[in-house]
Amino acid sequence: MFLNMFNSGIFERKFRRQLLVTLSAILITLCHGIGLGWLSPMLPKLQSELDTPLDFVIDVNEASWLGSVISLGGVTGNFFFSFIMNRFGRKVALYGMALPNTCIWFLFYFAESIEWLYVARVCAGLTGGGMFVVLPIFIGEIADNSIRGRLCSFFTLAVNTGILLGFIISSYVPYHVIPCVVVVLPLCYLLLATRFPETPQQLLRWGREEDAQRSLKFYCNCDGPTPSKESERAYQKQFDEMRQAIQQQTKDEHNEGLTIADFCNKRALKAITTGLMLMIGNIFTGTFAFINYMSNIFERVHTQLEPNTNTIIIGAVQIVGTLASIYLVDRYGRKILLVVSCVGSALGTTAFGVYAFYAEETNMDLSAFSAWLPVTIMAIIIFVANVGIISVTMVVLVETLPQKIRSVATSACLGCLSFFAFTSLKSFPLMMEYLGLAATMWGCAAVSALCVFYVVVFVEETKGRSMYD
């Protein structure tokens, strides 16, 4: 039975190249995740005069900027890589994301002041902003409708695996050793990215029909010397559908181009509003800020376990949540996962806020619970968030937006995501400092409750929807 699992679903022979190419492309998200995870255990060290590995110490205001400037790079990366992708193709954009990610580790290694770290985090944002635009569209274009949700969810799995690795490495590996090891990964990614072709949709947009046919045959794994008649028929049907859709899109763009009417019709407005609400839920339910400041959060609630140990546990839980999403997303659909995720986040952040209130504001003895309760509640929050609102958001965004405006609207939504992330990361440590952790958590719970309402009432199920609609 175990071996049969590798001959079904995403492991079927006809999908294997799609899986392998996806795994190669998302290596850059693993690299990005390591950069994200680097911050949480390292931040308390950089703020400590005794433990800092550099020649300077940072204060809480500098820490908030160090956490948040990644989002400034994210906004730039959203629009820059969107332009590169649409002007020069998906592959060139994939190559380009390796450069800023490589620069991060040189800047960390040679840092002489806080400004070096700021620039490194901006570079991390450039890669992050680019991959959130490029990879969902790239994977969506090469993936079969029946497995698209699962392959897109690998994107989040790679980020979370990288975050866990970043937590571990930053906790136990000397500061100046980390860049020497990690810098190899973006270079490996760049090499792997040369091994697969441009997407057939992009080649059709360029009028290269023969190349598009070869590309589709490659991704459908039917380019061998003796393909079966069944696979040939399936390939031809898919290619004809794709060509017709691209020709119609090209004709529409040639005749009219993108107009305000394309964005202001009922379907487009609803899709864009849904995208923005999912961006708000993705960020302001708090998970992204929690990951960046996890060690600081556990320090504030006085856990008996060492804060970095709690942080590593949470990093592992993220991966379990994403694996659950990969298993569930194409079986039960997107909407139910979003609802369960937002409800769980609302209840979890409310409970953590109650615990933080008693830990920070009262003299109540919580020693009987401090070893396990905070990390358990946070693990539940992180798990349910990764099952839905974190992992499924990008899938729903790409599937909901009409094809004609998909690229532009995706970039706009992700630009808003980066702005929301900047606001969250800049304000979170300041809110913890001046309002308390409890009030901060309850604010996240309120956003989660709002997202539950919106998803239940307005979000449509997109499971199995064609990318050419």
C-alpha positions in Angstrom: 0.0 0.0 0.0 2.8 2.4 0.9 4.5 1.8 -2.4 1.3 2.3 -4.3 1.0 5.8 -2.9 4.0 6.8 -5.2 2.0 5.7 -8.3 -1.0 7.8 -7.7 -2.0 11.4 -7.3 0.8 13.9 -7.8 3.2 10.9 -8.2 1.4 9.5 -11.3 3.8 9.1 -14.2 2.1 11.9 -16.2 2.5 14.4 -13.4 6.1 13.5 -12.3 7.8 16.2 -14.3 5.4 18.8 -13.0 6.2 17.6 -9.5 10.0 17.6 -10.1 10.0 21.1 -11.7 7.9 22.5 -8.9 10.3 21.1 -6.3 13.2 22.6 -8.3 11.5 26.0 -8.5 10.5 26.2 -4.9 14.1 25.8 -3.7 14.2 29.6 -3.8 11.4 29.7 -1.3 13.3 27.3 1.0 16.2 29.8 0.8 13.8 32.7 1.5 12.4 30.8 4.5 15.8 30.3 6.0 16.3 34.1 5.8 13.0 34.6 7.5 13.7 32.1 10.2 17.1 33.6 10.8 15.6 36.7 12.5 13.6 35.3 15.4 16.4 33.5 17.4 19.0 36.1 16.2 17.1 39.2 17.3 17.4 38.7 21.1 21.2 38.1 20.6 21.5 41.3 18.5 19.7 43.2 21.3 21.9 41.8 24.0 25.3 43.5 24.9 26.6 40.2 26.2 25.5 37.9 23.3 25.6 40.1 20.2 27.9 38.5 17.5 28.5 41.9 15.9 30.2 45.1 17.0 26.9 46.9 17.8 23.7 46.4 19.7 20.2 47.2 18.4 17.3 48.7 20.4 13.6 47.9 20.2 12.9 50.6 17.5 15.8 49.3 15.4 14.5 45.8 15.9 11.1 46.8 14.6 12.7 48.3 11.5 14.8 45.2 11.0 11.7 43.1 11.1 9.6 45.4 8.8 12.0 46.6 6.1 11.7 43.2 4.4 8.2 44.3 3.4 9.6 47.4 1.6 11.7 45.1 -0.5 8.6 43.0 -0.9 6.6 45.8 -2.5 9.5 46.5 -4.9 9.9 42.8 -5.7 6.2 42.4 -6.4 6.1 44.9 -9.2 9.7 44.5 -10.5 9.4 40.7 -10.9 5.9 41.1 -12.3 7.3 43.4 -15.0 10.2 41.0 -15.7 7.8 38.0 -15.9 5.5 39.7 -18.3 8.2 41.3 -20.4 10.8 38.6 -20.5 9.0 35.4 -19.4 8.7 33.3 -16.3 12.1 31.7 -16.6 14.0 35.0 -16.6 12.1 36.0 -13.5 13.0 32.7 -11.9 16.7 33.3 -12.6 16.5 36.9 -11.3 15.2 35.9 -7.8 18.5 34.1 -7.1 20.6 37.4 -7.1 19.1 39.3 -4.1 18.9 36.1 -2.1 22.6 35.5 -2.6 23.3 39.1 -1.6 21.6 38.6 1.8 24.2 36.3 3.1 27.2 38.4 2.0 25.6 41.4 3.8 25.0 39.4 6.9 28.5 38.2 6.9 30.2 41.6 6.4 27.7 43.7 8.4 29.5 46.6 10.2 26.3 48.5 11.2 22.6 48.1 11.5 22.2 49.6 7.9 23.9 46.5 6.5 21.3 44.3 8.1 18.5 46.6 6.8 19.8 46.3 3.3 20.0 42.5 3.7 16.4 42.3 4.8 15.3 44.5 1.9 17.1 42.0 -0.4 15.1 39.2 1.3 12.0 41.2 0.6 12.9 41.5 -3.1 13.1 37.7 -3.4 10.0 37.2 -1.3 8.0 39.7 -3.3 9.1 38.2 -6.6 8.4 34.6 -5.6 4.9 35.4 -4.4 4.2 36.8 -7.9 6.1 34.5 -10.1 5.9 31.0 -8.6 2.1 30.7 -8.2 1.6 31.7 -11.8 4.5 29.5 -13.0 3.3 26.5 -11.1 -0.4 27.2 -12.1 0.6 27.3 -15.7 2.5 24.0 -15.7 0.2 22.1 -13.4 -2.7 19.9 -14.3 -6.1 21.2 -12.9 -6.4 18.1 -10.7 -3.2 18.6 -8.8 -2.7 22.4 -9.0 -3.7 23.0 -5.4 -1.3 20.5 -4.1 1.6 21.7 -6.2 1.0 25.3 -5.2 0.8 24.3 -1.6 4.4 23.0 -1.9 5.3 26.6 -2.2 4.3 27.2 1.4 5.8 23.9 2.6 9.2 25.0 1.3 8.9 28.4 3.0 8.0 26.8 6.3 10.7 24.2 6.0 13.2 27.0 5.4 11.9 28.9 8.4 12.4 25.8 10.6 15.9 25.4 9.3 16.5 29.1 9.9 15.3 28.7 13.5 17.6 25.8 14.1 20.6 27.3 12.4 20.3 30.7 14.1 19.9 29.0 17.5 22.9 26.7 17.3 25.3 27.7 14.5 27.8 30.6 15.0 26.7 33.8 13.3 29.5 34.1 10.7 29.3 30.4 9.8 25.6 30.6 8.7 26.2 32.7 5.5 29.0 30.5 4.4 26.7 27.4 4.4 23.4 28.9 3.2 24.8 30.9 0.2 25.3 27.6 -1.7 21.5 27.1 -1.9 20.5 29.9 -4.2 23.3 28.9 -6.5 22.0 25.4 -6.6 18.5 26.8 -7.4 19.9 28.8 -10.3 21.5 25.7 -11.8 18.3 23.7 -11.5 16.2 26.5 -13.1 18.2 26.0 -16.3 17.0 22.4 -16.6 13.3 22.9 -17.6 11.6 24.9 -20.4 9.5 28.1 -20.4 5.8 27.5 -19.8 3.7 26.6 -22.9 1.3 29.5 -22.2 4.1 32.1 -22.3 5.6 30.6 -25.5 2.2 30.8 -27.2 2.0 34.5 -26.2 5.3 35.0 -28.0 3.9 33.1 -31.1 6.4 30.2 -30.7 3.8 27.4 -31.2 6.4 24.6 -31.9 8.3 25.4 -28.7 5.0 25.6 -26.8 4.1 22.1 -28.1 7.5 20.7 -26.9 7.1 22.5 -23.6 3.6 21.1 -22.9 4.8 17.6 -23.9 7.6 17.9 -21.5 5.4 18.9 -18.6 2.8 16.3 -19.5 5.6 13.7 -19.7 4.5 12.5 -23.1 7.5 13.5 -25.2 9.0 10.0 -25.3 9.5 8.0 -28.5 6.4 6.0 -28.1 3.7 7.9 -26.2 0.4 6.1 -25.7 -2.6 7.1 -27.8 -4.5 8.1 -24.7 -1.7 10.5 -23.6 -1.5 11.9 -27.1 -5.2 12.6 -27.2 -5.1 14.2 -23.7 -2.1 16.3 -24.7 -3.8 17.5 -28.0 -7.0 18.4 -26.2 -5.1 20.4 -23.6 -3.0 22.1 -26.2 -5.9 23.1 -28.4 -7.8 24.5 -25.3 -4.7 26.4 -24.3 -4.0 27.8 -27.7 -7.6 28.9 -28.2 -7.6 30.7 -24.8 -4.3 32.4 -25.4 -5.3 33.5 -28.9 -8.6 34.9 -27.6 -6.7 36.7 -24.8 -4.1 38.1 -27.3 -6.9 39.2 -29.6 -8.7 41.0 -26.8 -5.5 42.7 -25.6 -4.6 43.7 -29.2 -8.1 45.2 -29.8 -8.6 46.8 -26.5 -5.7 46.2 -24.2 -6.3 46.4 -20.5 -9.0 49.0 -19.7 -10.6 50.3 -16.5 -13.7 48.3 -17.5 -11.7 45.0 -17.2 -11.1 45.8 -13.5 -14.5 47.4 -12.7 -16.9 44.7 -13.9 -18.7 42.7 -11.2 -16.6 39.5 -11.5 -13.3 41.4 -11.4 -14.2 43.6 -8.5 -15.4 40.6 -6.5 -12.2 38.7 -7.3 -10.0 41.7 -6.3 -11.9 42.3 -3.1 -11.6 38.6 -2.2 -7.8 38.8 -3.0 -7.4 41.9 -0.7 -9.4 40.2 2.1 -7.3 37.1 1.9 -4.1 39.3 2.0 -5.5 41.0 5.2 -6.3 37.6 6.7 -2.9 36.2 5.7 -1.0 39.0 7.5 -3.2 40.5 10.3 -4.3 37.2 11.8 -0.8 37.5 13.1 1.0 34.4 12.0 3.7 36.2 9.9 4.5 38.5 12.8 4.5 35.6 15.2 7.1 33.8 13.1 9.4 36.8 13.0 9.2 37.6 16.7 8.5 34.1 18.1 11.4 34.0 20.6 10.4 37.5 21.9 6.8 36.4 22.4 7.8 33.3 24.4 10.1 35.5 26.5 7.2 37.7 27.4 5.0 34.9 28.7 7.9 33.5 30.8 7.9 29.9 29.5 9.9 27.3 31.4 11.2 26.0 28.1 14.0 27.9 26.5 12.4 30.4 24.0 14.4 29.2 21.0 13.3 25.6 21.7 9.7 26.7 21.7 10.4 28.5 18.4 11.8 25.4 16.8 8.8 23.4 17.9 6.5 25.9 16.3 8.6 25.7 13.1 8.0 22.0 13.0 4.3 22.5 13.5 4.2 24.8 10.5 5.4 22.0 8.3 2.8 19.6 9.7 0.1 22.2 9.0 1.3 22.7 5.4 1.5 18.9 4.8 -2.1 18.7 6.0 -3.1 21.4 3.5 -1.4 19.6 0.7 -3.3 16.5 1.5 -6.7 18.3 1.9 -6.8 21.1 -0.6 -7.6 19.1 -3.7 -9.8 16.6 -1.8 -12.1 18.9 0.2 -11.6 22.2 -1.5 -10.3 25.7 -0.7 -13.2 27.3 1.1 -13.7 24.8 3.9 -9.9 25.0 4.7 -10.1 28.8 4.9 -13.1 28.7 7.2 -11.5 26.2 9.6 -8.3 28.1 9.5 -9.8 31.5 10.4 -12.0 30.1 13.1 -9.0 28.2 14.6 -6.9 31.4 14.5 -9.6 33.5 16.1 -10.0 31.0 19.0 -6.3 30.4 19.4 -5.2 34.0 19.5 -8.0 34.8 21.9 -6.8 32.0 24.2 -3.1 33.1 23.9 -4.2 36.6 24.7 -5.9 35.4 27.9 -2.8 33.5 29.0 -0.6 36.5 28.2 -2.8 38.8 30.2 -2.4 36.7 33.3 1.3 36.2 32.7 2.0 39.9 32.1 -0.6 41.8 34.1 -1.2 39.8 37.3 0.8 38.0 39.9 -1.0 34.7 39.3 1.4 31.7 39.6 1.3 30.0 36.1 4.3 27.8 36.7 2.1 24.6 36.4 1.2 25.6 32.9 4.1 27.6 31.6 6.1 24.6 30.4 3.5 23.4 27.9 0.4 25.7 27.6 1.9 28.7 25.7 3.7 26.5 23.2 0.6 24.3 22.8 -1.8 27.2 22.1 0.8 28.8 19.7 1.2 25.4 17.9 -2.5 25.2 17.4 -2.6 28.7 16.0 0.3 28.1 13.6 -1.1 24.7 12.5 -4.6 25.9 11.6 -3.2 29.0 9.9 -1.0 26.9 7.7 -3.8 24.5 6.9 -5.8 27.3 5.3 -5.2 31.1 5.4 -1.4 30.8 4.8 -1.2 27.9 2.3 -4.5 28.3 0.4 -4.5 32.1 -0.1 -2.2 32.1 -3.2 -4.0 29.2 -4.8 -7.4 30.9 -4.4 -6.0 34.3 -5.6 -4.7 32.8 -8.9 -7.8 30.7 -9.5 -10.3 33.5 -8.6 -8.9 36.4 -10.8 -10.0 36.5 -14.4 -7.3 35.5 -16.8 -7.0 38.9 -18.6 -6.2 40.8 -15.4 -4.6 38.0 -13.5 -1.0 39.1 -13.7 -1.6 42.8 -13.0 -4.2 42.1 -10.2 -2.0 39.5 -8.6 0.9 42.0 -8.5 -1.4 44.7 -7.0 -2.8 42.3 -4.3 0.7 41.2 -3.4 1.9 44.8 -3.3 -0.9 45.3 -0.7 0.3 42.1 1.0 3.8 43.6 1.4 2.4 46.9 2.7 0.2 45.0 5.2 3.3 42.9 6.2 5.3 46.1 6.7 2.6 47.6 8.9 2.3 44.3 10.9 6.0 43.8 11.4 6.7 47.4 12.3 3.9 47.7 14.8 4.0 44.3 16.4 7.0 44.8 18.6 5.9 48.3 19.5 2.4 47.1 20.4 3.9 44.4 22.6 6.0 47.0 24.3 3.4 49.6 24.8 0.0 47.9 24.8 1.0 44.4 26.0 1.0 41.1 24.3 -2.6 40.3 25.4 -4.1 43.3 23.6 -2.0 42.6 20.5 -3.3 39.0 20.4 -6.9 40.0 20.8 -6.5 42.4 17.9 -5.4 39.5 15.7 -8.4 37.5 16.9 -10.8 40.3 15.8 -9.3 40.2 12.3 -9.6 36.4 12.1 -13.3 36.7 13.1 -13.8 39.3 10.3 -12.2 36.9 7.8 -14.5 34.1 8.9 -17.5 36.2 8.0 -16.2 37.2 4.6 -15.1 33.7 3.6 -18.4 32.2 4.6 -20.5 34.8 2.8 -18.6 35.9 -0.2 -15.8 33.4 -1.2 -16.7 30.8 -3.8 -15.1 27.4 -4.1 -12.4 27.3 -6.8 -11.4 23.6 -6.7 -10.9 22.3 -10.2 -11.5 25.6 -11.9 -9.8 26.1 -15.3 -6.9 28.5 -15.5 -8.3 29.8 -18.8 -11.7 31.1 -17.4 
